[in-house]
Amino acid sequence: MLAVFRRFTRSRFGAVFAILFLAVIAGAFILGDLSNGQFGSTLRGSGGTAAKAGGHSLSQSEVQDRIQRVYENARRSNPALTIGEFFAQGGATQVFDQLVASLTLRAFADDQGVHISKRLVDAQIAQIPAFQDAAGNFSQDNFRSLLIRERITEQALRDDISREILERQLLGPVGLGVKLSDSLVLPYASLLLEARQGTIAAIPAVAFLDDKVPTDAQLTDYYKRNADRFTIPEQRRIRYAVIDAQRFAQASQPSDAEIAAAYNQNKAAYAAKQNRSVEQLVLPTQAGAKAIADKVKGGTALSAAAKDAGLEALTLTDQSQAALTGSAGKAVADAAFAAKQGDIVGPVRGPLGWIVLRVTAITQTPARPLAAVRSEIVETLRAQKEKALLTELTGKLEDQIADGGTFDEVAKDNGLKLETSPLLLATGKQVEDSAYVPSPDLQPLIAPAFAMSADDDAQLAPITPDKRYALIAPTDIVAAAPPPLAKVKALVQAQYQLNQGNEKAKKVAEEIRAKVAKGMKLADAVAAVGVKLPAPQVLGGRRADIMRGEQRPPAEVAILFSMAPNTVKTLPIGQDRGQFVVQLNAIQRGDAKDQPELLKQVRDQLSEVVGQEYGQQFERAVEKELGVTRNAKSVAEARTALTATNSGGQ
């Protein structure tokens, strides 16, 4: 439980990471990809078995495929994420664990006779935005074409959705209704109110720099041992060919016949029309409505008569006869449009009772001849034809690519101009030219180009949806690697000297810590070093305040909340910049017993975490009961294969 609270009170990076991998894996392997209209690439790896549960098995190739997809999803949010960093953060292991959990629950469901109906899966598919048309309705054409384009079978999609629904149905109830007592919640809520104060001294590496120039041998050795510090992230050239709707400017111009036909089809919209504004009152009885009508006809305002009766009149502004029919009924609308301005109408029977109304305004709109609306019709038809022609061309390009056409062949066959970017980082920056800025056309293509694998077919990416697209493909992929030492020698030398200064700062910090631990004041210990150092500072605050929101507090402040009373510790500043010496001065305990809102907030969040843990424990119990077997080498094999696939181990 303490581990749960540590996750709750610390930075939310861990929670965000868990959401990214667990939520995506548990439910959005397919749903999340489809919602974005992207599925990721399908890998072909070892056909060995990664896990078995009952009559079900998980292949090694499925594991690799899933890990690749989750990695690609993560890169859409963080294009600079490398496969090595993904693995270091535990991504592959979490994916594998969740896949085994899914396999286990499917075997358990079979054993218990639990099945997911086709109708339920159909309903889930219909809700996926990528399969919907512009009106938000499920489109069979979109569904089929998207599956074909991404080379995913309908059955594979249905299997994934079935597993996601099954997990939700089996694990959801396990975590429901978690109730944590006040005695359990209070200590954790009180910890949020705890305040700590400490004195922090910075021992910067720059205070101990040596003016002596390092030898080439020293620099070479240092560079080899710290190559990762100087590694340039993966770089790519992007080949692209822009498809602009403007190419159809001539072809999309409507003819006179088309303009006339559009006018005739919508003649009612251009005909003369009359709108009316009315003030109306709805009453439950005819007698009551007649009494109000008589009173208004006698000179009382309808709003005043309604108020005297404890009611309120409703004003409807600029209503067409059709609109008034829809809201008040045909009889009321006919009577209102037969009356003159200022007339009292009713009582007339409406859908909700008896209606009395007064016509407050009449607006006449004259008919608009073709000449008056010609430019409006031309623009509408031109936009429709332009969009249709653009859709036809992009569909043709996708078909040619699916049929094996190369980037160059497809571009040439369709008269597209090929362009190639310089070597770029995933951020759009250039290593050799810090002033470089991608063009407006290239900027939106960088993220999708970096999400593609080296052997992926060319694909279409939007620049401006429904207006401007580009056919893209990565080329000249330069794997992440350190540059030749000669190119960065000055930087390496500066870093080497800083590193040596940091080693001296580390020794000084330890000496200061030892003196303070024996009773010497921190300020006096710093002054005794004999080198000019920054004066110590007193910092601190309440745990809830310094750990608020998504931002992680400075390490030198956060460490105060993990120290024992009257202790002193050293802490690296980071990046060889020096050391901190941190002394905990005081602890003010918190008490949340009189803060019901805080108790409720902590209870709700801890209940959610505990509910999730119940679900995990249930799955592990089922796994043990069913005797699920795992191939211990699965994650390692997947890492090896994917490291090679994703640009040589970046």
RANORMO-V771597 format. One record per backbone hydrogen bond with DSSP energy under -0.5 kcal/mol. NH is the residue of the N-H (numbers start at 1). CO is the residue of the C=O. E is the energy in kcal/mol with one decimal. If there is no record, write none. Layout:
nh: {NH,NH}
co: {CO,CO}
e: {E,E}
//
This chain:
nh: {5,6,7,8,9,10,14,16,17,18,19,20,21,22,23,23,24,25,26,27,28,31,33,34,35,36,37,38,43,45,50,51,52,53,56,58,60,61,63,64,65,66,67,68,69,70,71,72,73,74,75,76,77,77,78,81,86,87,88,89,90,91,94,95,96,97,98,99,100,101,102,103,104,105,106,107,108,109,110,111,112,113,113,114,117,121,122,123,124,125,126,127,127,128,129,131,132,133,136,139,140,143,144,145,146,147,148,149,150,151,151,152,157,158,159,160,161,162,163,164,165,166,167,168,169,170,171,172,172,173,175,175,176,178,180,184,185,186,187,188,189,190,191,192,193,193,194,194,195,196,197,198,199,200,201,203,204,205,207,208,209,219,220,221,222,223,224,225,226,227,229,230,230,231,232,233,235,236,237,239,239,240,241,242,243,244,245,247,248,249,252,253,259,260,261,262,263,264,265,266,267,269,270,270,271,273,275,276,277,278,279,280,281,283,289,290,291,292,293,294,295,296,297,298,299,300,305,306,307,308,309,310,311,314,316,316,317,319,324,325,326,327,328,329,329,333,334,335,336,337,338,339,339,342,343,345,348,350,353,354,355,356,357,358,359,360,360,361,363,364,365,366,368,369,372,373,373,374,377,378,379,380,381,382,383,384,385,386,387,388,389,390,391,392,393,394,395,396,397,398,399,400,401,402,403,404,405,410,411,412,413,414,415,416,418,419,421,424,425,428,430,436,443,444,445,446,446,447,449,450,451,452,452,456,459,461,463,464,467,468,469,470,471,472,472,473,475,478,478,479,481,483,487,488,488,489,492,493,494,495,496,497,498,499,500,501,502,503,504,505,506,507,508,509,510,511,512,513,514,515,516,517,518,519,520,525,526,527,528,529,530,537,539,539,541,543,544,546,547,548,551,557,558,559,560,561,562,563,567,569,571,573,574,577,579,580,581,582,582,583,583,584,585,585,586,588,589,595,599,600,601,602,603,604,605,606,607,608,609,610,611,612,613,614,615,616,617,618,619,620,621,622,623,624,625,626,627,627,628,629,631,632,634,637,638,639,640,641,642,643,644,645,646,647,648,649,650}
co: {1,2,3,4,5,6,11,12,13,14,15,16,17,18,18,19,19,21,22,23,23,27,28,30,31,32,34,33,41,43,58,58,629,56,53,51,48,46,59,60,61,62,63,64,65,66,67,68,69,70,71,72,73,74,74,78,82,83,84,85,87,86,90,91,92,93,94,95,96,97,98,99,100,101,102,103,104,105,106,107,108,109,110,109,115,117,118,119,120,121,122,123,124,125,127,128,129,137,133,131,138,139,140,141,142,143,144,145,146,147,148,147,153,154,155,156,157,158,159,160,161,162,163,164,165,166,167,167,168,169,171,172,173,175,178,181,181,182,183,184,185,186,187,188,189,190,190,191,588,541,586,539,583,537,581,579,202,577,204,205,206,215,216,217,218,219,220,221,222,224,226,226,227,228,481,231,478,424,475,237,473,419,471,417,469,242,467,244,245,246,248,250,255,256,257,258,259,260,261,262,264,266,266,267,267,365,363,319,361,316,358,314,356,354,285,286,287,288,289,290,291,292,293,294,296,295,301,302,303,304,305,307,306,280,278,314,315,276,320,321,322,323,324,324,325,329,330,331,332,333,334,335,336,359,340,357,355,353,350,283,348,281,345,279,343,277,358,277,275,362,273,364,270,367,369,369,370,370,373,374,375,376,377,378,379,380,381,382,383,384,385,386,387,388,389,390,391,392,393,394,395,396,397,398,399,401,400,406,407,408,409,410,412,411,416,240,238,236,429,425,433,433,439,440,442,442,443,443,445,446,447,448,449,453,472,470,468,468,464,464,243,461,241,459,470,239,237,235,476,477,232,230,484,484,485,486,488,489,490,491,492,493,494,495,496,497,498,499,500,501,502,503,504,505,506,507,508,509,510,511,512,513,514,516,515,521,522,523,524,526,527,200,198,537,196,194,192,542,543,545,548,554,554,555,557,558,559,560,564,582,580,578,578,574,203,571,201,569,580,199,581,567,197,583,197,195,587,592,595,596,597,598,599,600,601,602,603,604,605,606,607,608,609,610,611,612,613,614,615,616,617,618,619,620,621,622,623,624,623,52,50,630,631,633,634,635,636,637,638,639,640,641,642,645,644,643,646}
e: {-2.1,-2.4,-1.9,-1.7,-2.7,-1.8,-0.6,-3.0,-3.0,-2.4,-2.5,-2.7,-2.3,-3.4,-0.8,-0.9,-1.1,-2.0,-3.6,-2.2,-1.4,-0.7,-0.9,-3.0,-2.4,-1.2,-1.5,-3.0,-0.6,-0.5,-3.7,-1.5,-2.2,-2.8,-2.5,-2.9,-3.5,-0.7,-1.6,-2.3,-2.4,-2.5,-2.5,-2.4,-2.1,-2.6,-2.4,-2.4,-2.4,-2.4,-2.1,-1.1,-0.9,-0.6,-2.0,-2.3,-2.3,-2.2,-2.4,-1.8,-1.9,-2.2,-2.2,-2.2,-2.4,-2.7,-2.2,-2.3,-2.4,-2.2,-2.4,-2.4,-2.7,-2.4,-1.9,-2.1,-2.4,-2.5,-2.1,-2.1,-1.9,-0.7,-0.9,-3.1,-0.5,-1.6,-2.8,-2.2,-1.7,-2.6,-2.4,-0.7,-0.8,-1.6,-0.5,-1.9,-1.9,-2.9,-1.9,-3.4,-0.6,-2.3,-2.6,-2.7,-2.2,-1.8,-2.5,-2.6,-2.0,-0.5,-0.9,-2.2,-1.9,-2.6,-2.6,-2.0,-2.3,-2.6,-2.2,-2.2,-2.5,-2.5,-2.5,-2.0,-2.4,-2.5,-2.7,-0.5,-1.5,-0.6,-1.2,-0.8,-0.8,-0.7,-0.5,-0.6,-2.2,-3.0,-0.5,-0.6,-2.4,-2.8,-1.5,-1.0,-0.7,-0.9,-0.5,-0.9,-2.6,-2.1,-2.2,-3.0,-2.4,-3.3,-2.6,-3.5,-0.6,-2.4,-1.2,-2.2,-0.9,-2.3,-2.8,-2.3,-2.5,-2.7,-2.1,-2.0,-1.3,-0.9,-1.5,-0.6,-1.1,-0.6,-2.3,-0.5,-2.4,-2.3,-2.5,-0.6,-2.7,-2.8,-1.7,-0.5,-3.3,-0.6,-2.7,-1.9,-1.9,-2.0,-2.3,-1.4,-2.3,-2.5,-2.4,-2.3,-2.1,-2.4,-2.3,-1.2,-1.2,-1.2,-0.8,-0.7,-0.9,-2.4,-2.5,-2.8,-2.3,-2.5,-2.4,-3.2,-2.5,-3.2,-1.9,-2.5,-2.2,-1.9,-2.5,-2.7,-1.9,-2.4,-2.6,-1.2,-1.9,-1.7,-2.6,-2.5,-2.0,-2.3,-1.2,-1.6,-3.4,-3.4,-3.0,-0.5,-0.5,-3.0,-2.5,-2.0,-2.0,-1.5,-2.9,-0.6,-1.5,-2.2,-2.9,-1.9,-2.5,-2.5,-0.8,-0.8,-0.5,-3.3,-2.1,-3.6,-2.1,-3.7,-0.6,-3.1,-3.1,-2.4,-2.7,-2.5,-1.8,-2.5,-0.7,-1.5,-3.1,-0.5,-3.1,-0.5,-3.3,-0.6,-0.9,-1.1,-0.6,-1.0,-2.4,-2.8,-2.1,-1.9,-2.9,-2.7,-2.2,-2.1,-2.8,-2.6,-2.2,-2.2,-2.7,-2.3,-2.6,-2.3,-2.3,-2.7,-2.3,-2.0,-2.5,-2.3,-2.2,-2.4,-2.3,-2.6,-1.7,-1.8,-2.8,-2.7,-2.4,-2.5,-2.8,-1.2,-1.4,-3.0,-0.6,-2.3,-2.3,-2.5,-2.7,-2.0,-0.6,-1.5,-2.6,-0.7,-1.7,-0.8,-1.1,-0.5,-1.9,-2.3,-1.2,-0.6,-0.7,-1.6,-2.0,-2.4,-2.8,-2.4,-2.4,-3.2,-2.7,-2.0,-2.6,-3.1,-0.6,-1.8,-2.8,-3.0,-0.6,-0.7,-1.4,-0.6,-1.4,-0.8,-0.9,-0.6,-2.7,-2.8,-2.1,-2.3,-2.7,-2.4,-2.0,-2.5,-2.4,-2.2,-2.3,-1.9,-1.6,-2.4,-2.4,-1.6,-2.4,-2.7,-2.0,-2.1,-2.5,-2.6,-2.3,-1.9,-2.5,-2.5,-1.0,-1.7,-2.1,-2.3,-2.2,-2.1,-1.6,-1.3,-0.9,-2.7,-2.7,-0.6,-2.1,-2.8,-2.6,-2.4,-1.5,-1.1,-0.5,-1.3,-2.9,-2.2,-1.2,-1.5,-1.9,-1.0,-1.0,-2.8,-2.2,-2.5,-0.7,-1.5,-2.0,-3.5,-2.6,-3.5,-0.5,-2.7,-0.5,-2.3,-2.4,-0.6,-1.9,-3.5,-0.6,-2.1,-2.2,-2.4,-2.3,-2.7,-2.7,-2.7,-2.1,-2.9,-2.6,-1.8,-1.9,-3.1,-2.6,-1.9,-2.1,-2.3,-1.9,-2.1,-2.7,-2.6,-2.3,-2.3,-2.3,-2.4,-2.6,-2.2,-2.5,-2.7,-0.7,-0.5,-2.2,-2.0,-3.2,-0.8,-2.1,-2.7,-2.3,-2.5,-2.2,-2.4,-2.8,-2.3,-1.7,-1.9,-2.7,-1.6,-1.1,-2.7,-1.1}
//
